[in-house]
Amino acid sequence: MRRRAVLVAAALAVAALAGGSALVGAAPAAQVNQAVIDSDAMPTKLSAFGLFQPGGSVPISTVLPYELATPLFSDYADKARLIALPAGQKAVVGPDGRVQFPLGTVLVKSFGWTSVNGGRPVETRLLIHRASGWVALPYIWDADGRDATLKVAGGRLPIRFTRANGDEHSISYAVPNKNQCKDCHSQNGAIVPIGPRVGNLVFPGVGKAGAGAGRAALARAFTNPAALAGPVVRWDDARGASLDSRARAYLDVNCAHCHSPGGSASNSGLFLGRDVRDAKALGIGKRPVAAGRGSGGRDFAIAPGDPDASILIYRLENTDPGIAMPELGRGMVHREGAALLREWIASMPKATS
């Protein structure tokens, strides 16, 4: 069974109230501060948005929690994700499977570790859909956990954490600056959400016994909630999906936001989206556009049947800032992700001369 992060569990416990019937005599549910969201303001304090209950990191009950089946790796951080839609507005699933969010939407992503600060988040990033486009704002939580402070310039946080397997780590965790947020979320020059799309979106509790409240919450949030139905691919679920589909899902989330025709690495000609079908574009037997120390002396992005000869593996298993891929968002090697891609490349028939 997949371990559920304390952050996510806390969010679900509160947000579950959103779909149920109101208690007799209960106070009206708290609402986000839509005026701040819709303005051009960049509040110093996260509390100005009204996304969390006063004095802490517990979300208000009118936001919708969600998870990603295959999330971006971020130094083994747990993440709690929320969608805050403007009152009376709904999202729609587009024909390409990506979710189209109305103006005034806020996507919330909090980062933390279950062994740090009692599982409280250390950072929360907002992606706000304003008339000028999507705006990314990073907030670092104050030491007392009662509020978070805007850090447009990003920052570094010393973090010591223990994983569920007992491994202990000490890292300098990087909070991205506003421009770095823009770099990762840029498609064709505009900031866009990355993770929310059919096949990767998971709404906890929906579709399970007693999940009527969850399904009702989706109906209130989406014009076409039925479009969200269907299989999802978890990169770490060998019983639920094929090796190829799991590896492709991992590359799609961790690499394709840059390695796509509209991404910042489009000039590489290496496109790692899950729908790419051209083997050369995917990197199989493809020489790099520009060689250098980033290639590690290797000839191909993916050398079929030979993970050690593949530039993709070399860069994924490196932490040198001039070599590591992805360039942003991690300071550690994701051992399990690298092992998955090694297995995937090793399963490919070797090229014959």
N, C-alpha and C positions, 0 to 999 in steps of 0.2 A: 504494500500500500504506500502510495506517495505520502511523504511527510508534509503536513500542512503547517505553514509558518504561523507563528504566534500573531504576527501582524495581520495576516489574512484572516485568521480565525476571529480576531477582535473586530475587524471590519464587518465580517459576515454576521456576527452576533447582533450587532446594532442595526445593520442595514436590513436584516430580515424583517424588521418592524415595518419597513416601507410598504411591503406588499399585503400586510394583514389588515383586518378591519380595525378601526380606531377603538380604543378603550373608552367606555362610558366615562365622561367627566375628564378625560385626558386633555392636556393642553395641546393646541395645534402643533403639528410637526414643524421643527425649525426649517427655515428656508435659507438658501445661499443668498449672498448679497449681490443680486443681479446687476445693480447699478455699477458696482465696482468692476464686475466682470466685463460689462459692456463698454466701459470707459477705456481710455488709454492709460489708466493709472497702473503703476507698478508699486503696490503698497510695500512698505518696509516689513510689515508683519503679515504672516500667512493668515492669521485670524481675521484679517479685514475681509476675506472672501466669504467667511461664514460656512466653510466646508466641513469644519470639525466642531464638535461640542466645545463650549468655552473651557479653557484651561487645560487642554490636552489634545491628544491625537486620535481620539475616537470620532469617527465620522458621524455626521448627522444622519437621520434615518431616511431622508428623501433622496440620497444618492444611491447609485446602483453599483454594487461590487462586481468585479469580473476578474477572471484569470486568463492567462495565455497557456495553451497546451504546451507550446514550445516557446519559452521566453528567451530574451537576450541574456547572455551570461554577464553578470556584474559582480565579480569577485565573491561569488557564493552568497551574495546578499539575498535575503528574503524580500519580497515585494508585495505590497498591497495596492491594488488598482481600483479606481472608482471612476464612474461617469456621473457628472452633474449636468443635467439638461435644464434649459430654461423652462419655467412653468408653462405648460400647455404645448410644448414643442416635442417632436419626436425625431429620432434618427431613422434612417432608411438604409437597408442593405442594397448596394448598387449591383448592377449586372456582373461586375467583375469580382464580386464577393467582398469588396471593401465597404466599410460603413461610412456613410455620409452624415456628418453631424451638423445640426443647425447652428447658426450664429448664436453665440452666448453659451456654448457648451464648454465645459472644463473637463479635461482628462487629468486625473490625479494619480501619481505613482510615488509611493513612499518606500524608502529603502531602509533596511535594518537587519540585524542578526538576532536570533533568538537568545543568544548568550550575552548580548550587549545591552546594558541599560534595561534589563528586564523585558527585552523584546520591543521596546519603544523604537520608533523610527529615528534615524539620524539625519535623514534628508527627505524632502518631498519636492518633486518636480511637477509643475503645472504646465499643461499645454492648453491655451485658451483660444477659442475661435472667436476672433473679433472681426469687425468690418474690414480692417486692414489686412486680415489674414490670421494665420495661427501664430501665437506668441508663446515662447517658451520662457519660463521663469523658475530658477532653482532656489530653494529655501533650505537652510540648515537649521535643525531644531536646537533651541536653546538648551543649556545644561540641565535646567529643571524640567524640561519636557512639556512646558505649558504653552509654548508658542515657538514659531520658527521665524528666522530672519532672512530676508532677501540677500542673496550673494550673487549679484550680476557678474562679478569677476571670478566666480567659482571659489574653490578653496581645497585644502587638504585636511583630512581628519585622521589622526592616529587611531587605528582600530585593532583591537585584539579580540578574536572570536574563536569559538570552538564549534566545529561541525558535529553533526549527529553521529558520525563515525568515530568521534574522539580526537580527530586531527585538530591541532591548535595552530593558529596563524596570527601573525602580526603584520599589518599592512599600513601603508599611507594611502588611504582611500581618497580618490579624486572626485570632487564635485565639479561637474563641467561648468564652464562659464557660459554666458548667454549665447555667444557665437558658436561655441562647440555644440550646444544643443541644436542650433540651426544647421550646422554641418551634417549631423547625423540624420536629421529629419527633412533634409532638403530633397525635393524631387522637381526637376525642371525649374529650379530657382525659387520654389515656394516651399514653405514649411508644411509638412503633412504628418498625420499620425502614422506610425509604423506597424504596430502589432495587431490592431483590431481588424480582423478580416475573417470571413467564414473559413472554417477548417482550423483556425487557431484560437478563436474566441470560446471561452468556457464560462458559463454562468452557474456557479455552484448551487446545487439543490434543484435546478430546473430539470424536469424529466424523471425525477426520483419520486418514490412514494411520499405522499404528503406535500408535494411541491406546488400545490395550487397557488399559494401566495407568490412563489417565485415566477411562475408562468404569468400571473397577473401583472407582476412588476415589469416583465418583458413586454407585455402587450401595451402597457402604458408608455414604455420607452421607445418602441419601434413601430413604425407603420406596417412593416411586414415581418413580424417575428418568426413566421414559419420558415423564412429564408435562412435563418440561423441554424436550422436543423441539419443534421448530417454528421458524417464521421470527422473526427479531429485526429491529428497525428501528434503524439507525444514522442519527443526525440528519445526518451529513456524507457519506452514501453516496447520491449522486443516482442512481447506476445500479442500486442495490439496492432502492429504495423510492420511492414517489411523493412529490411535494412536500408534499401534505397530511399523509401519514402521518409524514413526517420532522418537520414543524412541530409536529404534535400530540405526537409523542414528546418533542420538546424542551420544550414547555410542560408536559407531564406531569411530567417530572423536575425542571425548574427552578422551577416555579410551583405545581403542584397540591398539594404538601404543605401549603401554606397555603390556596390557592384551591380548596377542596373543601368539601362540606357539613359535614364533621367537623373542618376545619382552622381555624386562627386567624383567617383572613380570610373565614370563612363569611358574615359579615354584609354582605359586599360584593355577594353574589349573583353573583359572577363565579367560575365553576367551570371550571378549565382541565385537568382530567383527560382522558386520551386516550379514555375511553369516553363522554364527554359528547356528546350528540347535539343538544341544544336550542341553536339558534344564538344566541339571546339570552343564555342562561346562559354560553355560550362567549365572549360579549362582542361579537358581531357586531351592530352597530347598537344597542348597549346604552349608555345614559347611566350615569355613575357614581352610586352611592348618595349620596356626599358629594363635592361639587366642592371645589376649592381649588387651591393652586399645584401639587399633584400632577397635575392634569389638563393643565397647560400651556396652558389656554385652549381645549382641544379638547373636543368634545362627546361622542365615543363611545370606548369601550374599543378597539374595532376598527371603523374606518371602511372598509367594503369598497372595494377598489380604490385606497385612498389611505393608504399607510403614514404619511406625514407628518402626517396628520390623526388618527392613532390614538394614544390615550393609552398603550396597551401599548408602542408603539415609543418614545414620548417617555420613558417611565420606564425602559425597558430600556437606552436609550442615555444615561442620565444617571448621574452619580456623586454628586450632591448627596444627603446622607443623608436629607433630608426628602422626596425625590422618587424616588430610585432603587428599582427593583424587580429582583430580590428585595432585601428590606431587609437581609438578612444574607448573609454568605458570599462577597461580592465587593466589591472596591474599584476594579475596572476594568470597562470595557465589553467584553463579548464580541463583538467585531466580526463574527466569522463567524456566531454565533448570531443576532445582530441582522439580518444580511444575509439569512439564511434566512427569518426571520419577515417581513421586508420583502417578499421575493419572494412569500411565501405570501399576504400581504394584498393585494399588487398584482394577484395572479391572480384575486381574487374579483370577480365582477361588481359594478359600482357600483350603489348603490341609486338607483332612479328616483323622482322626485317626482310 
